[in-house]
């Protein structure tokens, strides 16, 4: 790629592709420069440093993952929406492991870039919209969001690490986990005394 065609977006995409191939923590500016066919110094006209690049990868991934979830859940409600949401989450994690890691890692992101990126805000909106089908209100909504994120992320992280060595198929366990989450969301426990925030 010619240096004249280099942009922050192209540098970010190259970094994201590399992260999927080698892992987010193994991405270096030199590797990205080689991938783009430019000298390392050329990258710094578009991204400040490696931390900035990682933040941009995280925002790109958040946008991509949110778009997939939005497309999967459109027109669905209840268990259908829950399953579509979860499956889109897991499929994105499988297809883009480095990018997915960026969405689950604490990375310092430029506040101006973050303010312009719709992905993170839209992800929250989609999650709350899906859960409204279960008639949950605060603070139960926030607790349910945390439960879903913990379950989805925990499952895909263990799966990626080879943590499911039992002969039972992880896919069957995934289906049953979603059945269990649906049942729990339909029968959410009443609040504990004094639990209002």
Helices and strands as residue ranges (DSSP letters): G 3-5, H 8-22, G 24-26, H 29-36, H 40-43, H 50-73, H 78-95, H 97-103, H 111-116, H 119-132, H 140-160, H 170-186
